[in-house]
Amino acid sequence: MRWILGVTMAVTMFFSSAPAAESESREKIDDKYKWDLTDLYESDEAWEAALDRLDKDKDEIVKFKGELGLSSSNLLDCLEFISGLDKEFSRLYTYASQISDLDTRVSKYQAMKQRIQQVLTDFGSRAAFLEPEILKIDRARIDDFIAAEKGLEVYDFYLHDLQRKHEHRLSEKEEKILARAGLITGAPQNIYGILANADLPYPEVTLSDGTKVTLNSAGYARARTSTDRDDRRLVFDEFFKTLKQYRGTFGATLSAQIKKDLFSSQTRGYKDCLSAALDRNNIPTEVYYSLIKNVTDNLDSFHRYLNIKKRMLGLDRLEYIDLYTPTVKSVDLEYSMEEGSKIVLEALAPLGADYTGTIREAMENRWIDVYPTSGKRSGAYSSGNAYDVHPYILLNYNDTYSDVSTMAHELGHTMHSYYSNKTQPYPLADYSIFVAEVASTFNEALLIDYMLKKLDDDETRLSLLMEYLDGIKGTVFRQTQFAEFELRIHEMVENGDALTGEKLTEIYAEIVRKYYGHDKGVCLINDLYTNEWAYIPHFYYNYYVYQYSTSFCASTALAEKVINNEPGAKAKFMEFISAGGSDYPITILKNAGVDMTTADPFNKTMEKMNRVMDEIEKILDKK
């Protein structure tokens, strides 16, 4: 259930690994490629007025204090009041966050985000009595309340889940302190964001063709795909020299973030940070540990992929600088936004006219901010928190097939949010992060299947098959590598060890070299490049990244059912993206036909990966 006490800033923040171009001035971009934020608020002034009204309304929460257990109607009135405020808070934050993302250099919009966070924190402090007071109500009386008051049925899941987490809820006074701590606990992520996106003095390099590139996040992502190996080495060296220069600062911010996670988990009485993070959605910690074990037990398949990449690039030795360059040089997979949109609509046609009709509406009615512009946030994401409006997508589209795939990915998030918001009442609409990447990677699977059926020449098929393997590399293996790193650094802080930039680099080096087979001669990783941890924003999201891997495995299993026309598969998928947060994510996935407590979804993913590699090797052997 969505609550102001722990409001999610965006349903999804997915930073695309797709190449990024040099940024244009925003004034040069046609309005049809820009967000229309007036669907949220007509103007900044309208936003200000809405925030002022809500700031006053929030004080009324105190009238419910001490009254919740007296009657079912009292409890319902309080929950409805909070739910209504939360919905408007989410809309306010969506506007402030997204307008800030369009130019992260504008202090006015950073201040707007800070203001809404301040109001949220203040309300959280005032509402701190809520859960402790509910927990004083006997469970049987809660059941009686729900039976007597039909309006409470929508809060049934929340109320019983709260009972499940009873031992980790604190007294009213303690909850109030934790709520007020929100003023400072968000600082590490905020500081990192400003440093990485706005203030870091990224270097400028001149490539072999004379092109000058500023190696900010977008410029680095684009330039590292160069087909000139000397250019790639230059790009990697200069980019990571800058990160190394500031790794002390990056280390301090990440250490502060991990200590914040530890503070929260210990205060609530969890045995460790992982248990605290996963308990929110009732995910067994064994799912996390099993993922890391399953992936590390299958590194031979990953190394097989890396050896195929080395063979296709014609290299004697594969290095880290080679991982993003195209493997099929003769194939020009470039698509304008219009061409890419047409492909996506055709690829997703198996999901029905209602599904694709909504996607067309998103494309035509400015739900998507398409192109990179000066100061714009890097990467891509979909935000579906504005329940009464529609989701929004941020892209940095550069006319590559990877950008088409990213668009399909983010539209998966958008459709998940759209159908959940359309089907579920507000308190049950917000789906768990654990399932957030399922619909997105499901769309990617349908896209690659469509492309492979449409194209039959070997060179193009090789390119697309490698694109698919690159996706597995980035989503399953790379994100699990990040998950293992995240687990290790949390365990260090839990054991009382210090985290510095130098120590973080040492830990990252050990893990990344294991995954890429550095010591086996599979892929050489230069010492300098092991500062890569400082480039990854997801480490500030508290055990977030593993869900990319689990979601990819789940979506593979679901997509195979739809692609193979398994009876009922499409209907189950549509039920899945319409379920929101109406049950625990493990249960929602089980209802869709995927059991994430077993190794079966991961095994199916590895089977598909190896089938793809078999086809690639057959094509290469023919040549």
C-alpha positions in Angstrom: 0.0 0.0 0.0 1.2 3.5 -0.7 1.8 5.6 2.3 3.2 9.1 2.9 5.2 7.6 5.7 7.4 6.0 3.2 6.3 7.4 -0.2 8.1 6.0 -3.2 9.7 8.7 -5.3 9.0 6.9 -8.6 7.7 3.5 -9.5 10.8 2.8 -11.5 14.1 4.5 -12.0 15.9 2.6 -14.7 19.1 4.0 -16.0 19.5 2.7 -19.5 22.9 1.4 -20.7 22.0 2.5 -24.2 24.5 4.9 -25.8 23.7 8.6 -25.2 24.4 11.4 -27.6 25.7 14.9 -27.0 22.9 17.0 -25.6 20.8 19.5 -27.6 19.5 22.8 -26.2 15.9 22.1 -25.1 14.5 25.0 -27.1 15.5 23.2 -30.3 13.4 20.2 -29.6 9.9 20.0 -31.0 7.2 20.1 -28.3 5.7 16.8 -29.4 8.9 15.1 -28.1 8.6 16.8 -24.7 6.6 16.0 -21.6 3.3 17.8 -21.1 3.4 18.4 -17.4 0.3 20.4 -17.4 -1.6 17.1 -17.1 -0.2 17.2 -13.5 -0.5 21.0 -12.8 -1.1 23.9 -15.1 1.9 25.8 -13.9 4.5 26.1 -11.1 2.1 28.5 -9.5 -0.7 25.9 -9.5 1.7 23.4 -8.0 2.6 25.9 -5.2 -1.1 26.5 -4.5 -1.8 22.7 -4.3 1.2 22.3 -1.9 0.0 25.1 0.3 -3.5 23.6 0.6 -2.1 20.2 1.4 0.4 21.6 3.9 -2.6 23.0 5.8 -4.8 19.9 5.4 -2.2 17.6 6.7 -2.5 19.0 10.2 -5.9 17.5 10.5 -4.4 14.0 11.0 -4.1 14.7 14.8 -7.9 14.6 15.2 -7.8 10.8 14.7 -5.2 10.2 17.4 -6.5 7.9 20.1 -9.8 7.2 18.2 -8.8 4.4 15.8 -9.7 1.5 18.0 -13.1 2.9 19.0 -15.0 2.0 15.9 -14.7 0.7 12.4 -15.8 4.1 11.0 -13.1 5.9 12.9 -10.5 3.6 11.4 -11.9 4.0 7.9 -12.1 7.8 8.1 -8.4 8.0 9.2 -7.2 5.6 6.5 -9.2 7.4 3.8 -7.9 10.7 4.9 -4.3 9.5 4.7 -4.8 7.8 1.4 -6.3 11.0 -0.1 -3.3 13.1 1.1 -0.9 10.5 -0.1 -2.3 10.5 -3.6 -1.9 14.3 -3.8 1.6 14.2 -2.3 2.6 11.6 -4.9 1.3 13.9 -7.7 3.1 16.9 -6.2 6.3 15.0 -5.9 6.0 13.6 -9.5 5.7 17.2 -10.9 8.6 18.6 -8.8 10.9 15.6 -9.5 10.2 15.4 -13.2 10.5 19.1 -13.9 13.8 19.0 -12.0 15.0 16.1 -14.1 14.5 18.1 -17.3 17.4 20.3 -16.1 19.2 19.2 -13.0 21.1 22.5 -12.9 18.1 24.6 -12.0 18.1 25.3 -8.3 14.5 26.4 -8.3 13.3 22.9 -9.0 15.7 21.2 -6.6 14.2 23.5 -4.0 10.7 22.4 -5.0 11.7 18.8 -4.4 13.2 19.7 -1.0 10.0 21.5 0.0 7.8 18.6 -0.7 10.2 16.3 1.1 10.0 18.7 4.1 6.2 18.6 4.1 6.3 14.8 3.8 8.7 14.5 6.7 6.5 16.9 8.8 3.4 14.9 8.0 5.2 11.6 8.7 6.1 12.9 12.1 2.5 14.0 12.9 1.1 10.6 11.6 3.6 8.6 13.6 0.9 7.5 16.0 -1.0 5.6 13.2 0.7 2.2 13.0 1.5 1.9 16.7 -2.1 2.7 17.5 -3.5 0.2 14.9 -1.2 -2.5 16.3 -2.8 -2.0 19.8 -6.1 -3.2 18.3 -6.6 -6.9 18.7 -6.4 -8.8 15.3 -9.9 -10.3 15.9 -11.3 -6.8 16.4 -9.6 -5.7 13.2 -11.4 -8.6 11.5 -14.7 -7.5 13.0 -14.1 -3.9 11.8 -13.5 -5.1 8.3 -16.6 -7.3 8.4 -18.7 -4.4 9.7 -17.4 -1.7 7.4 -17.3 -2.5 3.7 -15.0 0.4 3.0 -12.3 -1.2 5.0 -12.0 -4.1 2.6 -9.6 -2.2 0.4 -7.3 -1.8 3.5 -7.5 -5.5 4.5 -4.2 -6.4 2.9 -2.4 -3.4 4.6 -3.9 -4.1 8.0 -3.0 -7.7 8.1 0.5 -7.1 6.6 1.0 -4.6 9.4 0.2 -7.3 11.9 2.7 -9.6 10.2 5.5 -6.9 10.8 4.3 -6.2 14.3 7.6 -6.9 16.0 9.4 -4.3 13.9 7.1 -1.4 14.6 8.0 1.0 17.3 6.2 3.2 19.8 4.6 6.5 18.6 7.5 8.5 20.0 10.1 6.4 18.3 8.2 6.4 15.0 8.1 10.2 15.2 11.8 10.4 15.6 12.4 8.1 12.7 10.0 10.2 10.5 11.9 13.4 11.4 15.2 11.6 10.6 14.0 11.6 7.0 15.2 15.2 6.8 18.8 13.9 6.9 18.7 10.2 5.8 18.0 11.2 2.2 21.1 13.3 2.0 23.6 10.7 0.7 21.5 10.0 -2.4 20.8 13.7 -3.0 24.4 14.6 -2.7 25.4 11.8 -5.0 22.9 12.8 -7.6 24.0 16.5 -7.7 27.7 15.5 -7.8 27.3 12.8 -10.5 24.8 14.7 -12.7 25.7 18.4 -12.3 28.9 19.2 -10.4 31.5 16.6 -11.3 34.1 18.2 -13.8 33.9 15.5 -16.4 36.8 15.5 -18.9 36.6 16.3 -22.6 38.4 14.0 -25.1 39.2 14.2 -28.8 38.5 10.9 -30.7 40.5 9.7 -33.6 38.1 11.3 -36.1 38.5 14.7 -34.5 35.2 14.6 -32.6 35.3 16.2 -29.2 33.2 14.4 -26.5 32.5 15.6 -22.9 32.6 12.4 -20.9 29.7 13.0 -18.6 27.4 10.0 -18.0 25.7 10.4 -21.4 28.9 11.1 -23.3 30.7 8.2 -21.8 27.8 5.8 -22.5 27.9 6.9 -26.2 31.6 7.0 -26.7 32.4 3.6 -25.1 30.6 2.0 -28.0 33.2 3.3 -30.5 34.5 0.7 -33.0 38.0 2.2 -32.6 39.8 0.4 -29.8 42.2 3.2 -29.1 39.2 5.5 -28.7 37.5 3.1 -26.3 40.7 2.9 -24.2 40.9 6.7 -24.2 37.3 7.1 -23.1 37.6 4.5 -20.3 40.9 5.8 -19.1 39.8 9.5 -18.9 36.3 8.7 -17.5 37.5 6.4 -14.7 40.5 8.7 -13.9 37.9 11.3 -13.0 35.9 8.9 -10.9 39.1 7.8 -9.1 40.0 11.4 -8.4 36.7 11.8 -6.5 36.4 8.3 -5.1 37.0 9.6 -1.6 33.9 11.7 -1.9 31.9 9.0 -3.6 33.1 6.6 -0.9 31.9 8.9 1.8 28.4 9.3 0.3 28.0 5.6 -0.3 29.3 4.8 3.2 26.8 7.2 4.7 24.0 5.5 2.7 24.9 2.1 4.0 25.0 3.4 7.5 21.6 4.9 7.0 20.3 1.5 6.0 22.0 0.0 9.1 20.5 2.6 11.4 17.0 1.8 10.1 17.3 -1.9 10.2 18.8 -2.0 13.7 16.3 0.5 15.0 13.5 -1.7 13.8 15.0 -4.8 15.3 16.0 -6.7 12.1 19.0 -9.0 12.2 20.5 -7.3 9.2 19.9 -4.8 6.4 19.0 -7.4 3.9 16.2 -8.8 6.1 14.8 -5.3 6.6 14.9 -4.5 2.9 13.2 -7.7 1.8 10.6 -7.9 4.6 8.7 -4.9 3.3 7.3 -7.2 0.6 7.6 -10.4 2.5 10.4 -11.7 0.2 12.4 -14.6 1.8 16.1 -13.7 2.0 16.8 -17.1 0.5 15.6 -15.7 -2.8 18.5 -13.2 -2.7 21.2 -15.7 -1.6 19.9 -18.2 -4.2 20.2 -15.7 -7.0 23.8 -15.0 -6.2 24.5 -18.8 -6.0 22.6 -19.6 -9.2 24.5 -16.9 -11.1 28.0 -17.7 -9.8 27.3 -21.5 -10.4 26.5 -20.6 -14.1 29.5 -18.2 -14.8 30.6 -20.7 -17.4 27.6 -19.7 -19.5 28.6 -16.0 -19.0 32.2 -16.8 -20.0 30.9 -18.6 -23.1 29.1 -15.4 -24.1 32.3 -13.3 -23.5 34.3 -15.7 -25.6 31.7 -15.4 -28.4 32.1 -11.6 -28.1 35.8 -11.9 -28.4 35.5 -14.2 -31.4 33.1 -11.8 -33.2 35.3 -8.8 -32.5 38.4 -10.7 -33.8 40.4 -10.1 -30.7 43.2 -12.1 -29.2 42.3 -10.9 -25.8 39.0 -9.4 -24.6 39.2 -6.4 -22.3 36.6 -4.5 -20.3 36.8 -1.7 -22.8 35.4 -4.0 -25.5 32.1 -5.0 -23.9 30.0 -2.2 -25.3 31.2 -2.0 -28.9 29.0 -3.5 -31.6 30.0 -7.1 -32.6 28.5 -6.9 -36.1 30.1 -3.9 -37.8 28.4 -4.2 -41.1 24.8 -4.0 -39.7 23.5 -0.5 -39.2 20.6 -0.9 -36.7 19.5 2.7 -36.5 15.9 3.8 -36.1 14.3 7.2 -35.8 11.8 7.7 -33.0 9.0 7.3 -35.5 10.5 4.1 -36.9 11.2 2.8 -33.4 7.7 3.5 -32.2 6.2 1.6 -35.2 8.4 -1.4 -34.4 7.4 -1.4 -30.7 3.7 -1.3 -31.5 4.0 -4.2 -34.0 6.1 -6.2 -31.6 3.6 -5.8 -28.7 0.6 -6.5 -30.8 0.1 -10.1 -29.3 -1.0 -8.3 -26.1 -4.1 -6.9 -27.8 -5.6 -3.7 -29.2 -6.3 -2.2 -25.8 -2.7 -2.6 -24.8 -1.2 -1.2 -28.0 -3.9 1.5 -28.2 -2.7 2.9 -24.8 0.9 2.8 -26.0 -0.1 4.8 -29.1 -1.7 7.3 -26.8 1.5 7.6 -24.7 3.5 8.2 -27.9 1.1 10.8 -29.4 0.0 12.7 -26.2 3.4 13.6 -24.8 3.7 11.1 -22.0 7.3 10.6 -23.2 10.2 13.1 -23.0 12.3 11.7 -25.8 15.7 13.3 -26.5 18.7 14.2 -24.5 19.0 17.9 -23.7 21.5 20.0 -21.8 21.2 19.3 -18.0 18.6 16.6 -18.4 18.9 13.6 -16.1 20.7 10.7 -17.8 19.3 7.3 -18.5 15.6 6.4 -18.7 12.7 5.7 -16.3 9.0 5.4 -16.0 7.1 7.1 -13.2 3.5 6.0 -12.5 2.9 7.6 -9.1 0.4 10.2 -10.4 -2.6 7.9 -9.9 -5.3 10.2 -11.4 -3.2 11.2 -14.4 -1.1 8.8 -16.4 2.5 7.5 -16.2 5.4 9.5 -17.7 8.5 8.2 -19.4 11.9 9.8 -19.5 14.2 8.8 -22.4 17.5 9.9 -23.9 16.8 8.6 -27.4 19.6 8.4 -29.8 18.2 6.5 -32.8 19.9 3.1 -32.0 18.2 -0.3 -31.7 19.2 -0.2 -28.0 17.1 2.9 -27.7 14.1 1.1 -29.3 14.6 -1.7 -26.8 14.8 0.9 -23.9 11.6 2.5 -25.1 9.8 -1.0 -25.1 11.3 -1.6 -21.6 10.0 1.7 -20.2 6.6 1.2 -21.9 6.4 -2.1 -20.0 6.7 -0.2 -16.8 4.2 2.4 -18.0 1.6 -0.2 -18.9 2.1 -2.0 -15.6 1.4 1.3 -13.8 -1.5 2.2 -16.2 -3.3 -1.1 -15.7 -2.7 -1.3 -12.0 -3.9 2.3 -11.5 -6.9 1.6 -13.8 -7.9 -1.7 -12.1 -7.0 -1.3 -8.4 -8.1 1.3 -5.9 -5.4 3.7 -4.9 -4.3 1.9 -1.7 -3.7 -1.3 -3.7 -2.4 0.1 -7.0 1.3 0.5 -6.2 3.2 -2.6 -7.2 6.3 -3.9 -5.5 9.8 -3.1 -6.8 10.3 -6.9 -6.8 7.9 -7.3 -9.8 8.6 -3.8 -11.3 11.0 -5.1 -13.9 8.9 -8.1 -15.1 6.6 -6.2 -17.4 9.5 -4.1 -18.8 11.8 -7.0 -19.7 8.7 -9.0 -20.9 8.3 -6.3 -23.5 11.9 -6.6 -24.5 11.5 -10.3 -25.0 8.5 -9.8 -27.3 10.5 -7.1 -29.2 13.5 -9.4 -29.9 11.2 -12.3 -30.9 9.4 -10.0 -33.3 12.7 -8.7 -34.8 14.1 -12.2 -35.2 11.0 -13.4 -37.0 11.0 -10.4 -39.3 14.7 -10.5 -40.3 16.5 -13.5 -41.8 19.9 -12.4 -43.0 22.7 -13.8 -40.9 24.4 -10.5 -40.1 21.3 -8.9 -38.8 20.3 -11.9 -36.8 23.8 -12.0 -35.3 23.4 -8.4 -34.2 20.0 -9.0 -32.6 21.0 -12.2 -31.0 24.0 -10.5 -29.5 21.7 -7.6 -28.4 19.7 -10.2 -26.5 22.8 -11.7 -24.9 24.0 -8.2 -24.0 20.7 -7.7 -22.2 21.2 -10.9 -20.2 24.7 -9.7 -19.4 23.5 -6.3 -18.3 20.4 -7.5 -16.5 21.1 -10.9 -15.0 24.9 -11.2 -14.6 25.9 -7.5 -14.1 23.0 -6.7 -11.8 23.7 -9.9 -9.7 27.3 -8.8 -9.6 26.1 -5.5 -8.2 23.8 -7.3 -5.8 26.8 -9.3 -4.4 28.8 -6.1 -4.0 25.9 -4.5 -2.2 25.5 -7.5 0.1 29.3 -7.4 0.8 29.5 -3.7 1.7 26.4 -3.9 3.9 27.9 -6.9 5.7 31.1 -5.0 6.3 29.3 -2.0 7.9 27.2 -4.5 10.0 30.5 -6.0 11.2 31.8 -2.6 12.2 34.3 -2.2 9.3 35.0 1.1 7.7 34.1 1.8 4.1 36.4 4.2 2.2 36.6 4.8 -1.5 39.8 2.8 -1.7 38.2 -0.2 0.2 35.1 -0.1 -2.0 37.4 -0.2 -5.1 39.2 -3.2 -3.6 35.9 -5.1 -3.0 34.5 -4.2 -6.3 37.7 -5.4 -8.1 37.5 -8.8 -6.5 33.9 -9.3 -7.4 33.9 -7.9 -11.0 37.0 -9.9 -11.8 35.4 -13.1 -10.6 32.3 -12.5 -12.8 34.3 -11.7 -15.9 36.9 -14.4 -15.5 39.8 -12.0 -15.2 42.1 -14.6 -13.6 41.0 -17.2 -16.2 42.0 -14.9 -19.1 38.3 -14.5 -20.2 38.1 -10.7 -19.9 40.9 -8.5 -18.6 39.9 -5.7 -16.2 42.3 -2.8 -15.7 42.8 -1.7 -12.1 41.6 1.8 -13.0 38.2 0.5 -14.2 37.5 -1.1 -10.8 36.4 2.4 -9.6 33.2 1.7 -11.6 31.1 1.3 -8.4 31.2 5.2 -8.1 29.3 5.4 -11.4 26.3 3.2 -10.3 23.4 5.2 -8.7 21.5 2.0 -7.8 23.7 1.4 -4.7 21.7 4.2 -3.0 18.4 2.4 -3.4 18.9 -0.2 -0.6 19.0 -3.7 -2.1 17.2 -2.7 -5.3 19.4 -4.2 -8.1 18.8 -7.9 -7.4 15.3 -7.4 -8.6 16.4 -6.6 -12.1 17.8 -10.2 -12.2 14.9 -11.9 -10.6 12.4 -9.9 -12.7 14.3 -10.8 -15.9 14.1 -14.5 -15.1 10.4 -14.2 -14.3 9.7 -12.3 -17.5 11.6 -14.9 -19.6 9.3 -17.6 -18.2 6.2 -15.5 -18.8 7.2 -14.4 -22.3 8.0 -17.9 -23.4 4.4 -18.9 -22.6 2.9 -16.0 -24.6 5.3 -16.4 -27.6 4.5 -20.2 -27.7 0.7 -19.3 -27.5 0.2 -21.3 -24.3 -3.5 -21.3 -23.5 -4.4 -18.6 -21.0 -0.8 -17.1 -21.0 -1.8 -13.7 -22.3 -4.8 -13.4 -19.9 -2.5 -14.3 -17.0 0.0 -11.7 -18.0 -2.7 -9.0 -18.2 -4.0 -10.1 -14.8 -0.4 -9.8 -13.5 0.1 -6.2 -14.7 -3.4 -5.3 -13.3 -2.8 -6.7 -9.9 -0.8 -3.7 -8.5 0.0 -4.4 -4.8 -3.1 -6.4 -4.0 -1.0 -9.3 -2.7 2.6 -10.2 -2.0 4.7 -10.1 -5.1 5.7 -13.8 -4.7 2.1 -14.7 -4.7 1.2 -12.4 -7.6 3.9 -14.1 -9.7 2.7 -17.6 -8.7 -0.8 -16.7 -9.9 0.8 -15.7 -13.2 2.5 -19.1 -13.4 6.0 -18.3 -12.1 7.4 -19.5 -8.7 10.3 -17.4 -7.7 11.1 -19.5 -4.6 12.4 -22.2 -7.0 15.4 -22.2 -9.4 13.0 -23.0 -12.3 12.7 -19.4 -13.8 16.5 -18.9 -13.6 17.1 -22.3 -15.2 14.7 -21.4 -18.0 16.7 -18.2 -18.6 20.0 -20.1 -18.8 18.4 -22.6 -21.2 17.3 -19.8 -23.5 20.7 -18.1 -23.2 22.5 -21.2 -24.3 20.0 -21.8 -27.2 20.8 -18.3 -28.4 24.5 -19.0 -28.2 24.1 -22.3 -30.0 22.5 -20.4 -32.9 25.2 -17.7 -32.9 27.9 -20.3 -33.1 26.2 -22.1 -35.9 26.1 -18.9 -37.9 29.7 -18.1 -37.1 30.8 -21.6 -38.1 29.0 -21.2 -41.5 31.0 -18.0 -42.1 
